[in-house]
Amino acid sequence: MSLSQLKRALWVMNELVGAGHIGISSKKLCEKWQKSTINDRGEMGPLTERTFYRLRRDLETLFNVDILCSVGSEKRYYIDQTEYSVFLGMFSKLVTDNAQYGSNLKQLFFQVMSGMEISAEDKATIENIAFKLGKVAYETLGLLITEANNGKIEWNDRAQWGEVKYHTHFWLEETYQRTLSWIGVAIDRKGQDGYGTVRFYIGNESDDTDFHSRLIREFDLLPPKKIDGHYWWFAPRDISIHLMKYASQPNIDAIRLRIESLSQHLNSIS
């Protein structure tokens, strides 16, 4: 992504947030771009509706947010305020928690927003941060799945993506055949105070209520909920026990150890 493209992406994101839940139409957005000071040189040309639709997907992937569309006579687009504030909070935490990026990245972020020129090195750093923020869940869970399937996570020999975005399943095949159960791990950037969360839960595909009661007792779980009519999802009664917060990058070693501990316990249930 070039500096000019990054500027336009951030400009569009800012306009969407500024529109609030009322939103803004793609036509209005394109008109505002023509008058924007960031586009005063006309280097990027007009922001057409077709370009906006492509940019919308790029923004969702880059910043891991959902750009929503209101229903009505005219489609209006907006970004949930919580998602945007979490992104900024995580950006800020990434700056303060990583000395290698320097203390002025937050300022650089807003320099880009206001159209000020920045160095090629600073531009590359911002692009790298944006990439990391958008891909952190996918990359972390993907690595853990690979490790489990290669026998590098104890008490597990299988792993796969779940049906829900950024949810994964880990299990020992022998235990699954016996109990139809597994350990679920999800990474969510919508944490409080700018923190993301890693959540652990138990999944089960049987309708055996007696076994469900056993799982609830063994792991101190809440009564299960059925997901998509397919399997039962058990959340911990005490959320803090099976929840990890992270600022910029989840601690993959800590996640691996938690998977191993929960899996060992699950494997011992007869």
Disulfide bonds with the S-S distance in Angstrom:
none
